[in-house]
Amino acid sequence: MEAKRSQILELFRAEKSPGEILKILQSKNVGRKLIYRTIQRYKETGSLKDRARSGRPRNVRTRELKAKIKKRIIRNPRRSMRKMSREFGISSRSIGHVVHDDLGLKSLKRRKVHMVTKAIREKRLQRSRCLLSRAGQSVVNKILFSDEKLFTIQEVSNTQNDRIISSSVQDIPEQLRFIPRRQKPASVMVWGGISANSRTNLIFVPSGMKINSKTYRELILDAEVRVSVVRTLEIRVGPSSRMELQLMQLTLPNSGSEIKKYTSFLKSNGHPPVRT
C-alpha cells in the first residue's frame, strides 16, 4: 500500500491529473478512491504518514496475529484457545476477540451420534422396504410401536448451570451443597405402546422381576398386546377381511414350530414380518 501511495505522489508532483494517474496505474490495481485519498492526505498533512489517532494504539490484535491464528485453526479446528494464548503470550480474552470478532468464527460443541455401520444400513433398508410394503397394503394402522423406559428416583443435576450463590462453601446447608448418589437407586420400568388409532395401557414392571422371554410374554404380550390388537380391530377399525379375523384368533408364537407357522402365514398373505 505504501508503494502505491508513493507512486501516486510522484505522478501528482509531476502535475498529472487524477484521471491520468488512474490510467497509468490501472494495471497495478490502483483504484480511483485510493488516488483521491492519497492526494487529499498529502495536501492536508504534507506527507503520506497516517494521521494521529485518539486512544491507545493496538499492539496485540495485529494483522500478523490474525493470520497466524487463522492458519492454526485451519490446520486443526479443535485447537484450544487457552493453549494458543499461552503460546502467543497474550490473554485468552484477546484470542477470543480475534476468533469471534475478527475472524467471524464460533466455538461449537461436538455432537454424539449413533454409529451406523454398513450392516446396520442394509438392515434398516430391508426393514424400511417391509414397512413400505405393509403401508401400501393399507395395514399401517395395525402396526403397534412400543418402548420401555427405566425411571430412577434420583435428583437430576446440570453441573454447568446448577449453581448456588453464597459467600463461602461453609455457609451452604448440607442438603443443598451435595447431590446424593447411590450405586443402585430405586427405579421402575414402564412399558407402553401406541398405534395410529389407539394406545395401550401403561405396564409397570414389578421391582426385582427379571425380564426374559417368558416374563415379557406373560406380562406384556399376552396380558396387553393381544388384547389391544383385538380391541383395535374390532372397535376402532373393524375386521374388514378374513385374514384379520384369523389374525385375531391366532395365539402369539412361543415355540419354534409356532414361529415358523406364524411367519409362513404372514408371508402367504402378503405381510412379511419385520424382526428386530
C-alpha positions as CSV (number, residue, x, y, z in Angstrom):
1,M,0.0,0.0,0.0
2,E,2.8,2.4,0.8
3,A,4.5,1.7,-2.6
4,K,1.2,2.5,-4.4
5,R,0.9,5.8,-2.5
6,S,4.5,6.8,-3.3
7,Q,3.9,6.2,-7.0
8,I,0.6,8.3,-6.8
9,L,2.5,11.1,-5.1
10,E,5.3,11.1,-7.7
11,L,2.8,11.4,-10.5
12,F,0.9,14.1,-8.7
13,R,4.1,16.1,-8.2
14,A,4.7,15.7,-11.9
15,E,1.5,17.6,-12.4
16,K,-0.6,14.6,-13.5
17,S,-4.3,14.8,-13.0
18,P,-6.2,12.0,-11.1
19,G,-7.6,10.7,-14.3
20,E,-4.2,10.4,-15.9
21,I,-2.8,8.7,-12.7
22,L,-5.6,6.2,-12.9
23,K,-4.8,5.3,-16.5
24,I,-1.1,4.9,-15.7
25,L,-1.5,2.8,-12.6
26,Q,-4.6,0.9,-13.6
27,S,-2.5,-2.2,-14.4
28,K,-1.2,-2.2,-10.8
29,N,-4.7,-2.5,-9.2
30,V,-5.0,1.1,-8.1
31,G,-8.5,2.5,-7.6
32,R,-9.9,5.9,-8.0
33,K,-10.7,6.2,-4.3
34,L,-7.1,5.5,-3.3
35,I,-5.8,8.2,-5.6
36,Y,-8.1,10.9,-4.3
37,R,-7.5,10.0,-0.6
38,T,-3.7,9.9,-1.1
39,I,-3.7,13.4,-2.8
40,Q,-6.0,14.8,-0.1
41,R,-3.8,13.4,2.7
42,Y,-0.7,14.9,1.1
43,K,-2.4,18.4,0.7
44,E,-3.6,18.3,4.4
45,T,-0.5,16.9,6.1
46,G,2.3,17.4,3.7
47,S,3.3,13.7,3.8
48,L,1.9,10.2,3.4
49,K,2.0,9.2,7.1
50,D,-1.1,8.2,9.0
51,R,-2.9,10.9,10.9
52,A,-2.7,11.0,14.7
53,R,-5.4,8.8,16.1
54,S,-7.0,9.1,19.5
55,G,-6.7,6.3,22.1
56,R,-4.1,3.7,22.8
57,P,-2.7,2.1,19.6
58,R,-3.5,-1.6,19.0
59,N,-0.4,-3.7,19.7
60,V,-1.9,-7.2,20.3
61,R,-4.7,-7.9,17.7
62,T,-2.5,-7.2,14.7
63,R,-2.8,-8.5,11.2
64,E,0.1,-10.8,11.7
65,L,-1.5,-12.4,14.8
66,K,-4.9,-12.8,13.0
67,A,-3.1,-14.6,10.1
68,K,-1.2,-16.9,12.4
69,I,-4.3,-17.9,14.4
70,K,-6.3,-18.4,11.2
71,K,-3.6,-20.8,9.8
72,R,-3.5,-22.8,13.0
73,I,-7.3,-23.1,13.2
74,I,-7.4,-24.3,9.5
75,R,-4.8,-26.9,10.3
76,N,-6.6,-28.1,13.4
77,P,-10.1,-26.8,14.1
78,R,-10.1,-28.5,17.6
79,R,-7.2,-26.3,18.8
80,S,-7.7,-24.9,22.3
81,M,-7.8,-21.1,22.6
82,R,-6.2,-21.3,26.0
83,K,-3.2,-23.1,24.6
84,M,-2.9,-20.5,21.8
85,S,-3.0,-17.8,24.4
86,R,-0.1,-19.4,26.3
87,E,1.8,-20.0,23.0
88,F,1.5,-16.3,21.9
89,G,1.8,-14.9,25.4
90,I,-1.4,-12.9,25.3
91,S,-4.6,-13.2,27.3
92,S,-7.3,-15.8,26.3
93,R,-9.8,-12.9,26.1
94,S,-7.8,-11.3,23.3
95,I,-7.6,-14.7,21.5
96,G,-11.4,-14.9,21.8
97,H,-11.9,-11.5,20.3
98,V,-9.7,-12.4,17.4
99,V,-11.5,-15.7,16.8
100,H,-15.1,-14.5,17.3
101,D,-15.0,-10.8,16.2
102,D,-12.1,-10.5,13.7
103,L,-12.3,-14.0,12.0
104,G,-16.1,-14.4,12.5
105,L,-15.8,-18.0,13.9
106,K,-17.8,-19.7,16.6
107,S,-17.0,-22.3,19.3
108,L,-19.3,-25.2,18.6
109,K,-19.7,-28.4,20.6
110,R,-19.2,-31.8,19.0
111,R,-22.4,-33.9,19.0
112,K,-22.7,-37.6,19.9
113,V,-24.5,-39.7,17.3
114,H,-25.2,-43.3,16.9
115,M,-22.6,-45.2,14.9
116,V,-24.2,-46.6,11.7
117,T,-22.2,-49.4,10.1
118,K,-22.7,-50.9,6.6
119,A,-24.6,-53.9,8.1
120,I,-26.9,-51.6,10.1
121,R,-27.7,-49.6,6.9
122,E,-28.5,-52.7,5.0
123,K,-30.8,-54.0,7.8
124,R,-32.6,-50.6,8.0
125,L,-33.1,-50.6,4.3
126,Q,-34.6,-54.1,4.4
127,R,-36.9,-53.2,7.3
128,S,-38.0,-50.0,5.6
129,R,-39.0,-51.9,2.4
130,C,-41.0,-54.3,4.5
131,L,-42.8,-51.3,6.2
132,L,-43.4,-49.7,2.9
133,S,-44.9,-52.9,1.5
134,R,-47.2,-53.0,4.6
135,A,-48.2,-49.4,4.2
136,G,-49.0,-50.0,0.5
137,Q,-51.5,-52.7,1.6
138,S,-53.4,-50.3,3.9
139,V,-52.4,-52.1,7.1
140,V,-50.3,-49.3,8.5
141,N,-53.0,-48.6,11.1
142,K,-52.4,-52.1,12.6
143,I,-48.7,-51.5,13.4
144,L,-48.0,-51.2,17.1
145,F,-45.0,-49.2,18.2
146,S,-43.8,-49.9,21.8
147,D,-40.9,-48.8,24.0
148,E,-39.7,-49.3,27.6
149,K,-38.2,-46.6,29.9
150,L,-36.4,-47.0,33.2
151,F,-37.2,-44.2,35.7
152,T,-34.8,-43.8,38.6
153,I,-35.6,-42.0,41.8
154,Q,-32.6,-39.7,41.9
155,E,-32.0,-36.0,41.6
156,V,-31.1,-34.7,38.1
157,S,-28.5,-32.0,38.1
158,N,-26.6,-30.0,35.5
159,T,-23.1,-29.5,36.6
160,Q,-22.6,-26.4,34.4
161,N,-25.8,-24.4,35.2
162,D,-26.8,-25.7,38.6
163,R,-25.1,-23.1,40.9
164,I,-25.5,-21.8,44.4
165,I,-24.9,-18.2,45.3
166,S,-23.1,-17.9,48.6
167,S,-20.2,-16.1,50.3
168,S,-18.4,-19.3,51.1
169,V,-18.9,-23.1,50.9
170,Q,-19.4,-23.4,54.6
171,D,-22.4,-21.2,54.6
172,I,-24.3,-23.5,52.2
173,P,-26.6,-26.0,54.0
174,E,-25.6,-29.6,53.6
175,Q,-28.8,-30.7,51.8
176,L,-28.1,-28.0,49.2
177,R,-24.3,-28.4,49.0
178,F,-24.2,-32.0,47.9
179,I,-26.1,-34.2,45.4
180,P,-26.5,-37.6,46.9
181,R,-25.8,-40.6,44.7
182,R,-26.5,-44.3,45.3
183,Q,-24.9,-47.3,43.5
184,K,-28.3,-48.9,42.8
185,P,-31.1,-46.2,43.1
186,A,-34.7,-47.2,43.3
187,S,-36.2,-47.5,39.9
188,V,-39.2,-48.7,38.0
189,M,-39.6,-49.8,34.4
190,V,-42.7,-48.7,32.4
191,W,-43.8,-50.2,29.1
192,G,-46.2,-48.6,26.6
193,G,-47.4,-48.9,23.1
194,I,-49.2,-46.7,20.5
195,S,-50.7,-47.2,17.1
196,A,-52.5,-44.9,14.6
197,N,-55.9,-45.5,16.2
198,S,-55.3,-46.3,19.9
199,R,-52.8,-46.7,22.6
200,T,-52.1,-49.5,25.2
201,N,-52.2,-49.2,28.9
202,L,-49.0,-48.5,30.8
203,I,-47.5,-51.5,32.3
204,F,-45.3,-51.1,35.4
205,V,-42.8,-54.0,35.7
206,P,-42.6,-55.1,39.4
207,S,-39.4,-54.3,41.2
208,G,-36.9,-57.2,41.2
209,M,-38.5,-59.0,38.3
210,K,-36.1,-60.3,35.7
211,I,-37.2,-59.5,32.2
212,N,-36.7,-62.5,29.9
213,S,-38.8,-64.1,27.1
214,K,-41.2,-65.8,29.4
215,T,-42.0,-62.8,31.7
216,Y,-42.2,-60.5,28.7
217,R,-44.7,-62.8,27.0
218,E,-46.8,-63.3,30.1
219,L,-46.7,-59.7,31.5
220,I,-46.8,-57.7,28.3
221,L,-47.6,-59.7,25.1
222,D,-50.4,-62.0,26.5
223,A,-51.8,-59.5,29.0
224,E,-51.8,-56.3,27.0
225,V,-50.7,-56.6,23.3
226,R,-53.1,-59.3,22.2
227,V,-56.0,-57.6,24.0
228,S,-55.1,-54.2,22.5
229,V,-54.8,-55.6,19.0
230,V,-58.2,-57.4,19.2
231,R,-59.8,-54.2,20.7
232,T,-58.3,-52.1,17.9
233,L,-59.5,-54.4,15.1
234,E,-63.0,-54.9,16.5
235,I,-63.9,-51.5,17.8
236,R,-61.7,-48.8,16.2
237,V,-61.1,-50.3,12.7
238,G,-63.4,-53.3,12.4
239,P,-62.5,-56.6,10.8
240,S,-62.5,-56.0,7.1
241,S,-61.2,-59.2,5.8
242,R,-61.0,-62.9,6.5
243,M,-57.3,-62.6,7.2
244,E,-57.9,-60.1,10.1
245,L,-60.4,-62.4,11.7
246,Q,-57.8,-65.2,11.5
247,L,-55.1,-62.9,13.0
248,M,-57.4,-62.2,16.0
249,Q,-57.7,-66.0,16.6
250,L,-54.0,-66.7,16.3
251,T,-52.1,-67.1,19.6
252,L,-48.8,-65.4,19.9
253,P,-45.9,-67.7,18.8
254,N,-43.9,-69.3,21.6
255,S,-42.1,-72.4,20.3
256,G,-40.0,-72.7,17.2
257,S,-42.8,-74.5,15.3
258,E,-45.3,-71.9,16.2
259,I,-43.0,-69.1,15.0
260,K,-42.4,-70.8,11.6
261,K,-46.2,-71.4,11.3
262,Y,-46.9,-67.7,12.1
263,T,-44.2,-66.5,9.7
264,S,-45.4,-68.6,6.8
265,F,-49.0,-67.4,7.5
266,L,-48.0,-63.8,7.2
267,K,-45.9,-64.3,4.1
268,S,-48.6,-66.2,2.4
269,N,-51.0,-63.3,2.9
270,G,-48.5,-60.7,1.8
271,H,-47.4,-59.4,5.2
272,P,-43.7,-60.1,5.7
273,P,-42.9,-59.8,9.4
274,V,-40.2,-57.3,10.4
275,R,-37.9,-58.8,13.1
276,T,-35.5,-56.8,15.3
